[in-house]
């Protein structure tokens, strides 16, 4: 089953005018193209001079001219630049540099199977080589346009680079396949962060006009939770955004917009005058990294727009409803695992001589396992997500479901259960910010998070801001930090919730040396009740 057949099985229609589009057959083919890229030495020197820096504008990545051969086809004057971000960027002389190829930038009308622009992802963070394709097809089946993916074998100046994931480019040509009006801006997060940061513009007639983005920022920050959703709906395509949020969480896209303010595009659809979020960078999915297949379906959203929606009772309700619908209609384990096997067979058909062959098969099997486990976890959690945390007669709950989080630097973690449960965070000579976290759904009210901590040989170098250990809720920075605790020391943090909300609780340690041990048996959440019982 190719991509066209898979999407058709979900009820997706390509609409009119697509039969003559050669890119459809290209992405639906079981063949893997072989690209021979030739870059003159002068161009290589320019690419060697480029260094990736977090927050840098991808538009300043210098293009150089290349000749690209694929079978008997020759493409000349192709604009090529290095691509990739933290984790995936590789220099041009590395054995796996990621590249973007623009065929008509300097050669008007030149197309590669109908495409103006493609990207060659090195897939260094996805040894299965199929996560991007699977995830993009699922987002598209859910009704969110996403550039397509296939594979290519790449040779650069005679050197075999091996297997790549070939992606359709983000540009106006892509938008025309999905939207009637493509004059609006298409913003790219790059490495900039959230929508209130300086985003790059991939296309659009008014690249300097941020007015709709600014209106979205204002609406998402509206302190009136009761009015916020209405204001958001005036600038944001809320229906599609519920789908976007649900898909990112359902597929455990830890490095996307909602959970990490990364790997996304925002398109201003002028036909509705609404903003639409589109997903990107899906090479670590279904709990491969940082998240697990059993991660919460109601996490603390980091993206400003996602946080603004999820903090409203109606927004949370509609998000969970959409998640339930998509779990039934899109998260079809049999279809997904069959597609993983189909794409893996396409790679395996290249022969055992391919150095990635054995790794790919093992990684694909791991992906299938994560898909199955994530599906089961999502369905189980959906049955429980509507009920706030229940407290007993003593108004206290023991907290046990903690996960580690590497927040900055190089912390290490250890969980022990004997003779009593403990959660450790260690620093070993350099800045280490680490935490143990859990998410709870709470009713409106006043609460206290408490537990015991013990510190061993702590040190707080100049690189550490507000060092020490504490307990707190995510997003709050007013908690008291304990810097000395030779024996068990009780710490507590008081907070209040207005309306129902998902709240992320933290046990945190910031240091350059030493160890913090949190006593798991003492970690509790207490609902504080006034003398009148309110």
C-alpha positions in Angstrom: 0.0 0.0 0.0 1.6 3.3 -1.1 1.0 6.7 0.4 -1.9 7.5 -2.0 -3.6 4.2 -1.1 -3.0 4.7 2.6 -4.4 8.2 2.6 -7.4 7.0 0.5 -8.1 4.3 3.1 -8.5 7.1 5.7 -10.9 8.9 3.3 -8.4 11.5 2.2 -9.1 12.8 -1.4 -6.5 14.5 -3.5 -9.2 16.7 -5.2 -9.2 17.9 -8.7 -6.1 18.7 -10.8 -3.7 16.3 -9.1 -3.8 13.4 -11.6 -1.3 15.3 -13.8 1.0 16.0 -10.9 4.1 13.8 -11.4 5.0 14.2 -7.7 2.1 11.9 -6.7 3.5 9.0 -8.6 7.0 9.8 -7.4 6.1 9.7 -3.7 3.9 6.6 -4.2 6.6 4.7 -6.0 8.3 1.6 -4.4 11.6 2.6 -6.1 14.3 4.6 -4.4 15.9 7.3 -6.5 19.7 7.6 -6.7 21.0 11.2 -6.7 24.5 12.1 -7.8 25.3 15.6 -6.6 28.3 17.5 -7.9 29.5 20.6 -6.1 32.6 22.4 -7.4 35.5 23.0 -4.9 34.7 26.7 -4.7 31.1 25.8 -3.5 32.4 23.3 -1.0 34.7 25.9 0.5 31.6 28.2 1.0 29.7 25.4 2.7 32.7 24.5 4.9 32.6 28.0 6.2 29.0 27.7 7.5 28.6 26.8 11.2 25.2 26.0 12.7 24.2 28.2 15.7 21.1 27.8 17.7 18.7 30.6 16.8 20.3 31.4 13.5 18.2 32.2 10.6 18.1 29.4 8.0 17.6 31.9 5.3 21.2 33.1 5.7 22.6 29.6 4.9 24.5 30.4 1.7 23.4 28.5 -1.4 26.0 27.2 -3.9 25.4 25.9 -7.4 25.4 22.1 -8.0 24.7 19.7 -10.8 22.3 16.8 -9.9 22.0 13.6 -11.9 19.3 11.0 -11.5 19.4 8.3 -14.0 19.5 10.0 -17.5 18.1 13.2 -16.1 20.5 16.1 -15.5 19.6 19.2 -13.4 21.9 22.1 -13.7 22.5 25.2 -11.6 20.7 23.7 -8.6 20.9 25.8 -5.4 22.1 23.7 -2.5 22.6 24.6 1.1 23.3 22.7 4.4 20.3 22.0 6.6 19.6 20.6 10.0 19.4 21.8 13.6 20.6 20.7 17.0 21.2 17.0 16.8 20.9 16.6 13.0 23.2 19.2 11.5 26.4 17.9 10.0 29.2 19.8 8.2 29.6 19.3 4.4 32.7 17.0 4.9 30.9 14.7 7.3 29.7 11.3 6.1 26.1 12.4 6.3 25.4 16.2 5.7 21.8 17.1 5.3 21.0 19.2 2.3 18.2 21.4 0.8 18.0 21.5 -3.0 16.1 24.2 -4.8 15.8 23.4 -8.5 14.3 26.6 -9.9 15.9 29.2 -7.7 18.5 29.9 -10.4 17.0 27.9 -13.3 13.4 29.1 -13.8 10.9 26.4 -14.5 13.3 23.5 -13.6 11.5 20.8 -11.7 12.4 17.5 -10.0 9.4 15.2 -10.6 7.3 18.3 -10.5 8.9 19.7 -7.4 10.7 23.0 -7.1 12.4 22.2 -3.8 13.3 19.1 -1.8 15.3 18.4 1.4 17.6 15.4 2.0 17.4 14.5 5.7 20.3 12.4 7.0 17.9 10.6 9.5 20.7 10.4 12.1 18.1 10.6 14.8 15.9 7.9 13.2 17.7 4.7 12.3 14.4 3.3 11.0 14.3 5.9 8.2 10.4 5.7 8.2 9.3 7.8 11.2 9.0 11.0 9.0 6.9 9.3 6.3 4.6 7.5 8.7 4.0 10.6 10.9 3.4 12.9 7.9 0.9 10.6 6.4 -1.0 10.4 9.7 -1.1 14.2 10.1 -2.4 14.4 6.5 -5.0 11.8 7.1 -6.1 13.8 10.2 -6.7 16.8 7.9 -3.5 18.8 8.5 -1.4 19.3 5.3 2.1 18.1 5.6 5.0 17.8 3.0 5.4 14.3 1.8 8.4 11.9 2.4 10.2 9.1 0.5 13.8 7.9 0.3 16.9 8.5 -1.8 20.4 7.1 -2.1 22.8 10.1 -2.3 26.3 10.4 -3.7 28.3 13.7 -3.3 31.2 14.3 -5.6 31.6 10.5 -6.1 31.4 9.7 -2.4 28.6 7.4 -1.4 26.7 9.0 1.5 24.0 6.3 1.7 20.3 6.4 2.5 18.4 9.7 3.1 14.8 10.7 3.7 13.7 12.9 0.9 11.1 15.5 1.8 8.9 17.8 -0.2 9.9 21.4 0.4 8.0 24.0 2.3 7.1 26.7 -0.2 4.2 28.2 -2.1 4.0 25.2 -4.4 3.3 23.0 -1.4 0.6 25.4 -0.2 -1.1 25.4 -3.5 -1.8 21.7 -3.2 -3.8 22.3 -0.1 -5.1 25.9 0.0 -7.1 28.0 -2.4 -5.4 31.2 -1.3 -1.6 31.1 -0.9 -0.9 34.8 -0.6 -0.6 34.7 3.2 2.6 34.3 5.1 4.1 30.9 5.9 6.2 31.3 9.0 9.0 28.9 10.0 10.0 28.4 13.6 13.6 27.6 12.6 15.4 27.5 16.0 13.8 30.7 17.2 11.2 29.3 19.6 7.6 30.4 20.1 5.3 32.6 18.1 6.3 35.6 20.2 9.8 35.3 18.8 11.2 36.5 15.5 10.1 33.8 13.1 11.4 33.4 9.5 9.0 33.6 6.5 9.1 30.8 3.9 6.6 32.5 1.6 4.0 35.1 1.5 3.3 38.5 0.0 3.8 40.5 3.2 6.8 38.9 5.0 7.2 41.8 7.4 3.6 41.8 8.5 3.3 40.0 11.9 0.0 41.5 12.9 -1.9 38.1 12.9 0.9 36.5 14.9 0.9 39.3 17.4 -2.9 39.1 17.7 -2.5 35.4 18.5 0.1 36.1 21.2 -2.2 38.7 22.7 -5.2 36.3 22.7 -3.2 33.4 24.1 -2.0 35.6 27.0 -5.5 36.9 27.8 -5.8 36.7 31.6 -9.6 36.2 31.4 -9.7 32.4 30.9 -13.5 32.6 30.3 -13.0 35.0 27.3 -9.7 33.6 26.0 -11.0 30.8 23.8 -13.3 33.2 22.0 -10.5 35.6 21.4 -8.2 32.8 20.1 -11.0 31.7 17.7 -10.9 35.1 16.1 -7.3 34.6 14.8 -6.7 30.9 15.1 -8.4 28.1 13.2 -9.4 26.4 16.4 -10.9 23.3 14.9 -7.6 22.4 13.1 -5.6 23.5 16.2 -7.4 20.9 18.3 -6.4 18.3 15.8 -2.8 19.7 15.7 -2.5 19.5 19.5 -4.1 16.0 19.7 -1.9 14.6 16.9 1.3 16.0 18.4 0.5 14.5 21.8 -1.0 11.2 20.5 2.1 10.5 18.4 4.4 11.7 21.2 6.0 14.4 19.2 8.2 15.7 22.0 10.1 18.0 19.7 7.1 19.7 18.1 5.3 23.0 18.9 3.0 22.0 21.8 5.6 20.3 23.9 8.9 22.0 22.9 8.1 25.1 20.8 10.1 23.7 17.9 9.5 22.1 14.4 6.4 23.8 13.2 5.1 26.2 10.6 2.2 28.7 10.9 0.3 29.6 7.7 -2.0 32.6 7.4 -5.0 31.4 5.4 -6.4 34.6 3.9 -9.5 32.9 2.7 -10.6 32.5 6.4 -8.2 35.1 7.9 -7.1 32.4 10.4 -3.8 31.0 11.4 -3.1 27.3 10.9 -0.3 25.3 12.6 1.4 22.7 10.5 3.8 20.0 11.9 7.5 19.3 11.0 10.6 17.5 12.1 9.1 14.1 12.9 12.1 11.9 13.2 11.7 11.0 16.9 8.1 9.9 17.4 5.9 7.5 19.5 8.1 7.9 22.6 11.5 7.3 21.0 13.2 10.1 23.0 12.4 12.2 26.1 8.8 11.0 26.0 7.8 7.4 26.4 4.9 5.4 24.8 3.1 5.8 28.1 3.6 9.6 28.4 0.7 11.6 29.6 -2.0 12.7 27.1 -2.5 15.8 29.2 1.0 17.2 29.5 1.9 20.7 30.4 1.9 22.5 27.0 4.9 24.7 26.4 3.8 26.3 23.1 2.1 29.6 23.9 -1.0 29.0 21.7 -1.3 25.4 23.0 -1.0 26.5 26.6 -3.6 29.2 26.0 -6.1 26.7 24.7 -5.4 23.9 27.2 -5.7 26.2 30.2 -9.4 26.9 29.4 -11.9 24.3 30.6 -13.7 24.3 27.2 -10.4 24.1 25.3 -9.2 21.1 27.3 -12.6 19.4 26.8 -12.6 19.9 23.1 -8.9 18.8 22.9 -9.7 15.5 24.6 -12.8 15.0 22.5 -10.7 15.4 19.3 -8.0 13.1 20.7 -10.6 10.5 21.3 -11.9 10.9 17.7 -8.4 10.6 16.2 -7.5 7.6 18.4 -10.5 5.9 16.8 -10.3 7.2 13.2 -6.6 7.7 12.6 -4.5 5.8 15.1 -5.2 2.4 13.5 -2.4 0.1 14.7 -2.8 -2.5 11.9 -2.6 0.2 9.1 0.3 1.9 10.7 2.4 -1.2 11.4 1.6 -2.5 7.9 2.9 0.7 6.5 6.1 0.6 8.6 6.7 -2.9 7.2 6.0 -1.8 3.7 8.4 1.1 3.9 11.0 -1.1 5.6 10.7 -3.6 2.8 11.4 -0.8 0.3 14.7 -0.1 2.1 15.6 -3.7 2.6 15.2 -4.3 -1.1 18.4 -2.4 -1.6 20.2 -5.4 -0.4 22.3 -6.5 2.6 25.2 -4.5 1.3 23.6 -1.3 2.6 25.3 -0.5 5.8 22.1 0.7 7.4 20.2 -2.5 6.6 20.4 -4.4 9.9 20.1 -1.2 12.0 17.0 -0.1 10.0 15.2 -3.4 10.5 15.9 -3.4 14.3 14.8 0.3 14.5 11.6 -0.4 12.5 10.7 -3.2 14.8 11.3 -0.8 17.7 9.0 1.7 16.1 6.3 -0.9 15.7 6.6 -1.8 19.4 6.3 1.9 20.4 3.2 2.4 18.1 1.4 -0.6 19.8 2.3 0.6 23.3 1.4 4.2 22.6 -2.0 3.2 21.2 -2.8 1.1 24.3 -1.7 3.9 26.6 -3.7 6.6 24.8 -6.8 4.6 25.0 -6.3 3.8 28.7 -5.6 7.4 29.6 -8.6 8.7 27.7 -10.9 6.7 30.0 -9.3 8.5 33.0 -8.6 12.0 31.7 -12.0 13.5 32.5 -11.8 13.0 36.3 -9.8 15.4 38.5 -7.4 13.9 41.1 -9.4 12.5 44.0 -8.3 13.1 47.6 -9.1 11.0 50.6 -10.5 12.1 54.0 -7.1 13.4 54.9 -7.0 15.6 51.8 -3.7 14.1 50.8 -2.4 12.0 47.9 0.9 10.1 47.6 2.7 10.9 44.3 4.4 7.9 42.6 4.3 8.4 38.8 7.5 10.4 38.3 9.6 10.7 35.1 13.1 12.2 34.8 13.7 15.4 32.7 17.1 16.7 31.5 16.3 20.4 31.7 19.8 21.8 30.9 23.4 20.7 31.0 24.3 17.1 31.9 22.3 15.8 34.9 22.1 12.1 35.6 19.2 10.2 37.2 18.7 7.1 39.3 15.5 5.6 40.6 15.7 3.1 43.5 13.0 1.1 45.3 14.8 -0.6 48.2 14.6 -0.2 51.1 12.4 2.8 50.2 11.6 4.6 46.9 14.0 7.4 46.1 14.5 9.7 43.1 18.1 10.9 42.6 19.6 13.7 40.4 23.3 14.1 40.2 25.8 16.7 38.8 29.4 15.7 37.9 31.5 18.8 37.4 29.5 20.9 35.0 26.1 22.7 35.0 23.3 20.2 35.5 19.6 21.2 35.8 17.5 18.1 36.3 14.0 17.3 37.6 11.6 14.5 38.3 8.1 15.4 37.0 4.5 14.2 37.1 1.3 15.7 35.8 -2.0 15.8 37.7 -5.5 17.1 36.8 -6.8 19.3 39.6 -10.0 21.1 40.5 -9.9 24.7 41.5 -8.4 25.2 45.0 -5.4 25.7 47.2 -2.7 23.0 47.3 0.6 22.2 48.9 3.3 20.0 47.3 5.7 18.6 49.9 8.5 16.0 50.3 11.9 15.3 51.9 15.3 15.9 50.2 18.9 15.2 51.1 21.9 16.7 49.5 25.4 15.1 49.2 28.5 17.3 48.5 26.6 20.0 46.5 28.5 22.7 44.6 27.0 25.6 42.7 29.4 27.1 40.1 29.0 30.5 38.3 27.2 28.8 35.5 24.3 27.9 37.8 21.4 30.3 38.3 19.3 29.9 41.5 21.1 26.6 42.5 19.8 24.1 44.9 17.0 21.6 45.3 13.3 22.3 45.6 9.7 21.2 44.8 7.4 23.4 42.7 5.0 23.5 39.8 6.1 24.0 36.2 6.3 27.6 35.1 6.7 29.0 38.6 10.1 30.3 39.7 9.4 31.6 43.2 10.1 28.3 45.1 12.7 28.4 47.9 15.9 26.6 46.9 17.6 24.4 49.5 21.4 24.5 49.1 22.4 22.5 52.2 20.7 19.4 53.5 23.0 16.9 55.1 20.1 15.0 56.4 16.5 14.6 55.3 14.9 18.0 55.1 11.2 18.7 54.5 10.4 21.2 51.7 7.0 22.4 50.6 5.5 24.6 47.9 2.0 26.2 48.1 0.0 27.1 45.0 -3.5 27.8 43.8 -5.5 26.7 40.8 -8.3 28.8 39.2 -10.6 26.5 37.4 -9.7 22.9 36.5 -6.2 22.5 35.1 -3.4 20.0 34.3 -0.5 20.8 36.6 3.0 19.6 36.2 4.8 19.0 39.6 8.6 19.0 39.9 11.3 17.8 42.2 14.3 19.8 41.0 18.1 20.1 41.5 20.4 22.7 40.0 24.2 22.4 40.6 27.6 21.7 39.1 28.5 19.0 41.6 26.7 16.7 44.0 23.6 14.7 44.4 20.0 15.4 45.5 17.9 12.5 46.7 14.1 12.9 47.0 12.3 10.5 49.4 9.6 9.0 47.2 7.5 7.8 50.2 7.2 11.5 51.4 6.2 13.1 48.1 2.6 14.2 48.6 0.1 16.6 47.3 -2.3 18.1 49.9 -5.4 20.0 49.2 -5.5 22.8 51.7 -8.9 23.4 53.3 -9.9 26.6 55.1 -11.3 26.6 58.6 -14.8 26.9 57.0 -14.2 23.8 54.9 -13.9 25.8 51.6 
